[in-house]
Amino acid sequence: MKAKERTPKWADCKRNVVALDRAGLIQVIHDLYASSKDNQYFLHARFGPGTAVLEPYKRTISRWISPNVLRNQNYSVSKAMKAISDYRKAVGDPEGMAELSIFYSEESITFANTYGMDDESYLYAIVRIFEQALKSITDLQSKRVQSSFVDRLNSLRENIEFGYGVEESINELWVQYGFIEE
């Protein structure tokens, strides 16, 4: 009977990474960078300057949550949400998280208003990400930035043109997070 090989774990990799010198570590990071666009986005978000680091994540969200229907593109809630998750893993900057959550909400609500939507997972994700946006902006330190994000969400909330309980759920969250009184 053949012995089953053990699946490598992070500890196995870490043991070898720790042994690398500075040049070796930089070469490994370069190889990771060159191996995939996702790695490039991660490294740009982690080490890149400015707000342009959000653009690849926004493009991914837009592609998967607001597809080009004339090209018969499909939507994918999980792929759009993965962009937010990937950014959280790369940086997790509260303002960036708020921006991506609000952007997701804008794109998904605009798409649902324009084309209609009856997919429960899509509609549930709208509510879930809207709540994530509310939570993110309440955690921000800057009242000026917080205020601009609240204005964007409020405008979006007031312009929902489809049913399925989304508008009611979002209005309940709005009250729950203390933005209007019952």
BELHU-V489016 format. One record per pair of residues at least 6 apart in sequence whose C-alpha atoms are under 7 Angstrom apart, sorted by the first residue. I is the first residue (numbers start at 1). J is the second residue. D is the distance in Angstrom with one decimal. If there is no record, write none. Layout:
i->I j->J d->D
i->I j->J d->D
This chain:
i->32 j->39 d->6.3
i->33 j->39 d->5.4
i->33 j->40 d->5.1
i->41 j->56 d->6.8
i->42 j->90 d->5.3
i->44 j->53 d->6.1
i->45 j->53 d->5.1
i->45 j->90 d->6.1
i->45 j->91 d->6.3
i->46 j->90 d->5.5
i->46 j->91 d->5.4
i->57 j->83 d->5.4
i->58 j->100 d->6.8
i->60 j->80 d->6.2
i->60 j->83 d->6.4
i->61 j->80 d->4.4
i->61 j->83 d->6.4
i->61 j->104 d->6.4
i->62 j->107 d->6.4
i->64 j->75 d->4.8
i->64 j->76 d->5.1
i->64 j->77 d->6.8
i->64 j->79 d->6.3
i->64 j->80 d->5.2
i->65 j->75 d->5.4
i->65 j->76 d->6.2
i->65 j->77 d->6.2
i->65 j->80 d->5.9
i->65 j->107 d->6.8
i->65 j->108 d->5.7
i->66 j->75 d->6.7
i->66 j->107 d->6.1
i->66 j->108 d->6.2
i->66 j->111 d->5.6
i->67 j->73 d->5.5
i->67 j->74 d->6.2
i->67 j->75 d->5.8
i->77 j->122 d->6.1
i->84 j->100 d->6.5
i->88 j->97 d->6.9
i->94 j->136 d->6.4
i->94 j->140 d->6.6
i->95 j->140 d->6.8
i->97 j->136 d->6.7
i->98 j->133 d->5.3
i->98 j->136 d->5.0
i->98 j->137 d->5.9
i->101 j->129 d->5.9
i->101 j->130 d->6.8
i->101 j->132 d->6.5
i->101 j->133 d->4.9
i->102 j->130 d->6.9
i->102 j->133 d->5.6
i->102 j->153 d->6.9
i->105 j->126 d->6.1
i->105 j->129 d->6.5
i->105 j->130 d->5.9
i->106 j->156 d->6.7
i->108 j->126 d->6.6
i->109 j->160 d->6.8
i->113 j->160 d->6.7
i->113 j->161 d->5.4
i->113 j->162 d->6.1
i->123 j->166 d->6.7
i->127 j->166 d->6.5
i->127 j->169 d->6.8
i->127 j->170 d->6.1
i->131 j->173 d->6.6
i->137 j->146 d->5.5
i->137 j->149 d->6.9
i->140 j->146 d->6.3
i->160 j->167 d->6.4
i->174 j->180 d->6.7
i->175 j->181 d->6.1
i->175 j->182 d->6.5
